[in-house]
Amino acid sequence: MSILYDEGQQAIATESRRVLEARMSKDELLPLLEMTGRYHEGFWNTAKEQGWTALALPEEYGGLALGLVELGLIAHQAGRTLSGAPFLTSGFGCAKAIELYGSDEQKTRWLPALASGEIVGVVAFASGSDPLPAYPAIRFADGRISGRAAGVTGGLVADIAVVYAMGSLGPVLVVAELSDVERSAIGGFDNSRCYAHLGFTDIPAQPLAIDGAAREAALHILSLQAVITAHEQTGGAEAMMEIARDYALTRRAFGQVIGAFQSVKHRIAELYGLVELARANCIHAASREGKDDFIIAAAAARLSATEAYDTAARDCIQIHGGIGVTWEIGLHLHMRRARSLAIEQGNGLFWEDILVDRLTGEAA
C-alpha cells in the first residue's frame, strides 16, 4: 500500500484523536498509578461506544470488517493520550485467535461478545524472555489446563484467555474462561495495565490450534498484537516529541529559548527521525497482514517503535529539567507506559531473535 493514508483512514485518525483528547486527562490517570486492579473505565467505555472493539472483526459476528491499518490508527491516538486500559490490544489478539483458528461454534460463542466489549479477552503467553517456549509450563489434557501464566496483561479483569499450553503431542493453543482461575495481582509502576499471574487448576479449555501448527499460530497472534502495540508506542513517542518541542520554544535560559541550544535542538531533531521511522514501519507492517513477510515487518515495527518511545520519554523529561520529574506535570506517565509496552507481547530480545531467524532463513 501507499505510505500515505487515504481519506477514510485520515478521518478515523482525526475523529479518534478528537474524541480521546476531549475525554482523557492525566488527572484521571495519575490516581490509577496508586491502585491495583483498576483501569480507566472512561477510555474503555469510549472504545466500546465508538466501535473500536469491533473494528477489525468480521461483520457476521458484529464487527466492522476493517483491518489492521485502521485499528493501528486508533492505537496511535490511544498512545498519544495514554489510554488507561490495555484491552484494545489484548481483546483484539484474543478475538483474532478465535476468528482465525477457532471452530464455528467457538466463533459464534465468543466473537460477538468480544466485538461489543461485553467481555474482555487476553492472550496469556507473552511474558518472560521466551513467550513461546518449546515446552510450555501449562499442561493441556482431557480438555483441561493446569499451570501458571505469568504477567498477563489485563489478567486481573479478563473474562477469557487464549493460552499457549503443552498437549500430549506438543504445544497447543486453547481458549479458556477465567471465572474460576486464581489471579495474583502484580503491583508495579503502571498499574492500569492490570497485570496478573493466572493460576489454572484443572480449568476447562477448548483447543484452537494443535501440534505443529500451534507455535506458528501463537506467533502470528503475537505479531498482530505487536503491530497494534507499535502504533501505540509511536503515538506516545510523537506526543513526547511535540511536548519537548513546545517546551523548548517557550522556556528561556541565558537570555534565549532553550531550543536555540544545539544540545536541545539536535535531540529533538533526532526524536523526529525516530518517530517517523517508527511510523513508516508501523504503516508497512499493518499493510502486510496476510503476506509472507508479515512477521518480519511486525518485528521491525515493534523494535523501532520501542526505541522511539523509550528515547522520546527519556529525552522529553531531560529537556524539561527538574520539573520533568514532578508528579503533577505527568511526563512520568509516558515513561511508565514506554517501559510497560516494551515488555508486553514479547520483549526486544524476543523480537530481535524472530527478525534474525526469519532474515537468516530467507538469505539461506
C-alpha positions in Angstrom: 0.0 0.0 0.0 1.0 3.7 -0.2 2.9 5.0 2.8 0.1 7.6 3.0 -3.4 7.1 4.4 -6.5 7.5 2.3 -9.3 10.0 3.2 -11.3 7.5 5.1 -8.3 6.4 7.2 -7.4 10.0 7.8 -10.9 10.7 9.0 -10.6 7.8 11.5 -7.4 9.2 12.8 -8.8 12.7 13.1 -12.0 11.7 14.8 -10.4 9.3 17.3 -7.9 12.0 18.3 -10.6 14.5 18.8 -12.6 12.1 21.0 -9.7 10.9 23.1 -8.2 14.4 23.7 -11.6 15.5 24.8 -12.2 12.6 27.2 -8.7 11.7 28.5 -7.0 13.6 31.3 -3.8 13.0 33.2 -5.7 14.0 36.4 -7.8 10.8 35.9 -4.8 8.7 35.1 -2.5 9.7 38.0 -4.6 8.1 40.7 -4.6 4.8 38.9 -0.9 4.5 39.5 -1.6 4.0 43.2 -4.3 1.4 42.7 -4.0 -2.2 41.8 -6.7 -3.8 39.6 -8.2 -0.6 38.3 -8.1 0.8 34.8 -9.5 3.9 33.2 -13.1 2.9 32.6 -13.8 6.1 30.7 -11.4 5.0 27.9 -12.8 1.5 27.7 -16.4 2.8 27.6 -15.4 5.2 24.8 -13.7 2.3 22.9 -17.0 0.3 23.1 -19.2 3.3 22.3 -17.1 4.2 19.2 -17.0 0.6 17.9 -13.2 0.3 18.2 -13.6 -3.1 19.9 -15.3 -4.4 16.7 -13.2 -2.5 14.2 -11.1 -5.4 12.8 -13.6 -8.3 13.2 -16.0 -9.9 10.6 -19.4 -8.3 10.1 -21.2 -11.6 10.7 -20.0 -11.5 14.3 -20.8 -7.9 15.0 -17.6 -6.4 13.6 -16.9 -3.6 11.2 -14.7 -5.7 8.8 -11.9 -3.1 8.7 -8.3 -4.1 9.2 -5.0 -3.7 11.0 -4.3 -0.3 9.4 -7.5 1.2 10.8 -7.1 -0.3 14.3 -3.5 0.9 14.3 -4.7 4.4 13.7 -6.9 4.1 16.8 -4.0 2.7 18.8 -1.7 5.5 17.7 -4.1 8.1 19.1 -4.6 6.0 22.3 -0.8 6.1 22.7 -0.8 9.9 22.4 -3.4 10.3 25.1 -2.1 7.4 27.4 -5.2 5.2 27.2 -5.6 3.7 30.7 -6.7 0.2 29.7 -4.9 -2.5 27.8 -7.9 -4.3 26.3 -7.9 -2.7 22.8 -4.8 -4.8 22.1 -5.4 -7.9 24.2 -9.1 -8.2 23.2 -8.1 -7.9 19.5 -5.5 -10.6 19.9 -7.9 -12.9 21.7 -10.6 -12.3 19.1 -8.3 -12.8 16.2 -7.1 -16.1 17.6 -10.6 -17.4 17.8 -11.5 -16.0 14.4 -8.5 -17.5 12.6 -8.2 -20.8 14.4 -11.5 -21.5 16.2 -14.5 -23.6 15.2 -17.8 -22.1 14.0 -19.2 -22.8 17.4 -16.4 -21.0 19.2 -16.7 -18.0 16.9 -20.4 -17.8 17.4 -20.0 -18.0 21.2 -17.2 -15.6 21.8 -16.7 -13.1 18.9 -20.0 -11.1 19.2 -19.3 -10.5 22.9 -15.7 -9.5 22.2 -16.7 -7.2 19.4 -19.2 -5.4 21.6 -16.8 -5.2 24.5 -19.3 -7.1 26.7 -16.4 -9.4 27.7 -12.7 -8.8 28.0 -10.2 -11.2 26.3 -6.5 -11.5 26.9 -3.6 -13.5 25.4 -1.8 -15.4 28.2 1.5 -16.3 26.7 3.5 -13.2 26.0 5.6 -12.8 29.2 9.1 -13.7 30.1 12.2 -13.8 27.9 10.7 -16.5 25.7 7.0 -16.0 25.2 6.8 -19.2 23.0 8.9 -21.9 24.7 9.3 -25.3 23.1 7.8 -26.9 26.3 5.1 -24.6 27.7 4.6 -24.7 31.5 0.9 -25.0 31.3 -0.4 -28.5 30.6 -3.4 -29.4 28.5 -5.0 -32.9 28.8 -8.6 -34.2 28.6 -10.0 -30.8 27.8 -8.5 -29.1 30.8 -5.4 -27.0 31.6 -3.3 -26.7 34.7 -0.3 -24.4 35.4 0.6 -20.8 35.8 0.6 -18.0 33.2 2.9 -15.2 34.5 2.5 -11.5 34.0 -0.6 -11.5 31.8 -1.6 -8.0 30.7 -5.2 -7.4 31.6 -5.4 -10.6 33.5 -6.9 -9.1 36.7 -10.2 -8.3 35.0 -10.4 -10.5 31.9 -13.2 -13.0 31.2 -11.5 -15.3 28.8 -7.9 -16.0 27.7 -6.1 -17.6 24.8 -3.4 -19.8 26.4 -0.3 -21.5 24.9 -0.1 -24.9 26.6 1.6 -28.3 26.2 -0.5 -31.2 25.0 0.2 -34.9 24.7 1.8 -34.4 21.2 3.2 -30.9 21.5 2.2 -27.3 22.1 -1.5 -26.3 21.7 -3.4 -23.1 21.6 -6.5 -23.1 23.7 -9.2 -20.7 24.9 -10.5 -20.9 28.5 -12.9 -19.0 30.7 -11.3 -17.3 33.7 -14.2 -17.3 36.2 -12.6 -20.0 38.3 -9.0 -19.0 37.8 -6.8 -17.9 40.7 -5.5 -14.3 40.0 -2.5 -12.8 41.7 -2.2 -9.1 41.2 1.2 -7.7 40.2 1.8 -4.3 41.7 4.1 -2.1 39.6 4.8 1.3 38.1 1.9 1.2 35.6 -1.0 -0.4 37.5 -3.7 0.5 34.9 -2.3 -2.4 32.8 -3.9 -4.8 35.3 -1.1 -7.3 35.2 -1.7 -10.6 37.0 -0.4 -14.1 37.3 -3.1 -16.6 36.4 -3.2 -19.9 38.1 -5.0 -22.7 36.2 -6.1 -25.7 38.2 -8.0 -28.2 36.1 -9.8 -25.4 34.2 -11.9 -26.4 31.1 -10.3 -25.3 27.8 -11.1 -25.7 24.2 -8.3 -26.2 21.6 -7.8 -23.8 18.8 -4.6 -24.9 17.1 -2.7 -28.1 17.9 0.6 -29.9 17.4 2.9 -28.3 14.8 0.5 -25.5 14.0 0.2 -24.1 17.5 3.5 -22.3 17.7 3.2 -20.6 14.4 -0.4 -19.7 15.2 0.7 -18.2 18.5 3.5 -16.3 16.8 1.0 -14.9 14.3 -1.3 -13.6 17.1 1.7 -12.1 18.9 2.7 -10.4 15.6 -0.8 -8.9 15.2 -0.7 -7.6 18.7 2.9 -6.3 18.2 1.8 -4.1 15.3 -1.0 -2.6 17.4 1.4 -2.0 20.3 3.9 -0.5 17.9 1.3 2.0 16.8 0.5 2.8 20.4 4.2 3.3 21.2 4.6 5.6 18.1 1.7 7.7 19.3 3.3 8.1 22.7 6.7 8.9 21.2 5.1 11.5 18.9 3.3 13.2 21.9 6.6 13.3 23.8 8.5 14.8 20.9 5.8 17.5 20.5 5.8 18.3 24.2 9.6 18.6 24.2 9.5 20.8 21.1 6.8 23.2 22.6 8.6 23.5 25.9 12.0 24.2 24.2 10.3 27.0 22.2 9.0 28.7 25.3 11.4 28.0 28.2 14.2 30.6 28.3 17.7 30.4 29.8 20.7 32.7 29.4 18.5 35.2 27.5 17.2 32.9 24.8 14.8 29.9 24.4 16.5 26.6 25.2 15.6 25.3 21.8 18.3 27.6 20.4 21.0 25.4 22.1 22.4 22.7 19.9 22.2 20.1 22.7 18.4 20.6 22.8 17.6 21.2 19.1 19.7 18.2 17.9 18.0 16.0 20.4 14.5 17.0 19.3 15.6 16.5 15.6 16.8 13.0 16.4 13.4 12.3 18.1 11.7 13.4 14.9 13.7 10.9 12.9 13.0 8.0 15.3 9.2 8.8 15.3 9.0 9.0 11.5 10.9 5.7 11.1 8.6 4.0 13.6 5.6 5.4 11.9 6.7 4.2 8.5 7.5 0.7 9.9 4.0 0.6 11.6 2.2 1.5 8.4 4.2 -1.0 6.4 3.6 -3.8 8.9 -0.1 -3.2 9.1 -0.3 -3.3 5.3 1.5 -6.6 5.1 -1.1 -8.6 7.1 -1.7 -11.9 5.4 1.5 -11.7 3.4 4.6 -13.9 3.7 6.8 -11.1 5.2 4.2 -10.0 7.8 6.1 -11.3 10.8 9.3 -9.7 9.6 7.5 -6.4 9.2 5.8 -6.7 12.6 9.2 -7.4 14.3 10.8 -4.3 12.6 7.8 -2.1 13.6 7.9 -3.4 17.2 11.7 -2.8 17.6 11.7 0.7 16.0 8.6 1.8 18.0 10.1 0.6 21.3 13.3 2.6 20.6 11.3 5.7 19.6 9.1 5.7 22.7 11.8 4.9 25.2 14.1 7.6 23.8 11.3 10.2 23.5 10.1 9.6 27.0 13.6 9.9 28.5 14.7 12.9 26.4 11.5 14.8 27.0 11.9 14.6 30.7 15.6 15.6 30.4 14.7 18.7 28.3 12.2 19.8 31.0 14.9 19.6 33.6 13.8 19.4 37.3 10.1 20.0 36.6 10.1 17.0 34.3 10.2 14.5 37.1 7.4 16.0 39.2 4.2 14.1 39.8 1.9 16.9 38.7 3.3 17.5 35.2 2.7 13.9 34.4 5.6 13.2 32.0 6.4 10.1 34.1 3.1 8.6 32.8 4.7 8.3 29.4 7.9 6.9 30.9 6.0 4.3 32.8 3.9 3.4 29.7 7.0 3.2 27.5 8.6 0.7 29.8 5.4 -1.3 30.2 4.8 -1.6 26.4 8.4 -2.5 25.8 7.9 -5.9 27.6 4.3 -6.7 26.5 3.8 -9.1 23.6 7.4 -10.2 23.9 10.4 -8.0 24.8 13.0 -6.6 22.4 15.3 -9.6 22.7 12.5 -11.9 21.6 11.6 -9.8 18.5 15.3 -9.4 17.6 15.6 -13.2 17.6 12.5 -13.5 15.5 13.8 -11.0 13.0 17.2 -12.5 12.7 15.8 -16.0 12.4 13.5 -15.0 9.6 16.0 -12.9 7.7 18.7 -15.6 8.0 16.2 -18.2 6.7 15.4 -16.1 3.7 19.0 -15.4 2.9 19.9 -19.1 3.2 
